[in-house]
């Protein structure tokens, strides 16, 4: 197995374990623990793309300082269509997915907004897709 495949496999396995109903929860979702997933498209508006070096620098300078306790990065391939245009073509691109489990606080909301704003400014992006869901943290 390649190292990259092993990392993706272990990440998927860890997410499956977290989602399993057979594990006793040690944190109630009502306590404000959420899983945030950020999707960073790597195609730039100028026709170029965000390279691995640029991505790693962004991760080190912008994301990690705001969530130093841990996060997961997954290489992905995604697609989207501009829903504001009826004739818009489907855009397919390499993507970095960042998953962070954290307490839902105003500070974390501000940190996520800053991460998204920096990525858009740094790499000329229109948006960063962002989802949040309450989670049970299990042992």
Secondary structure in CASP SS format (residue, H / E / C, confidence):
PFRMAT SS
TARGET T0000
AUTHOR 0000-0000-0000
METHOD secondary structure of the structure
MODEL  1
X C 1.00
X C 1.00
X H 1.00
X H 1.00
X H 1.00
X H 1.00
X H 1.00
X H 1.00
X H 1.00
X H 1.00
X H 1.00
X H 1.00
X H 1.00
X H 1.00
X H 1.00
X H 1.00
X H 1.00
X H 1.00
X H 1.00
X C 1.00
X C 1.00
X C 1.00
X C 1.00
X C 1.00
X E 1.00
X C 1.00
X C 1.00
X C 1.00
X H 1.00
X H 1.00
X H 1.00
X C 1.00
X E 1.00
X E 1.00
X E 1.00
X E 1.00
X E 1.00
X E 1.00
X E 1.00
X E 1.00
X E 1.00
X C 1.00
X E 1.00
X C 1.00
X C 1.00
X C 1.00
X C 1.00
X C 1.00
X E 1.00
X C 1.00
X C 1.00
X H 1.00
X H 1.00
X H 1.00
X H 1.00
X H 1.00
X H 1.00
X H 1.00
X H 1.00
X H 1.00
X H 1.00
X H 1.00
X H 1.00
X C 1.00
X C 1.00
X C 1.00
X C 1.00
X C 1.00
X C 1.00
X C 1.00
X C 1.00
X E 1.00
X E 1.00
X E 1.00
X E 1.00
X E 1.00
X E 1.00
X E 1.00
X E 1.00
X E 1.00
X C 1.00
X C 1.00
X C 1.00
X C 1.00
X C 1.00
X C 1.00
X C 1.00
X C 1.00
X C 1.00
X C 1.00
X E 1.00
X E 1.00
X E 1.00
X E 1.00
X E 1.00
X E 1.00
X E 1.00
X E 1.00
X E 1.00
X E 1.00
X E 1.00
X E 1.00
X E 1.00
X C 1.00
X C 1.00
X H 1.00
X H 1.00
X H 1.00
X H 1.00
X H 1.00
X H 1.00
X H 1.00
X H 1.00
X H 1.00
X H 1.00
X H 1.00
X H 1.00
X H 1.00
X H 1.00
X H 1.00
X H 1.00
X H 1.00
X H 1.00
X C 1.00
X C 1.00
X C 1.00
X C 1.00
X C 1.00
X E 1.00
X E 1.00
X E 1.00
X E 1.00
X E 1.00
X E 1.00
X C 1.00
X C 1.00
X C 1.00
X E 1.00
X C 1.00
END
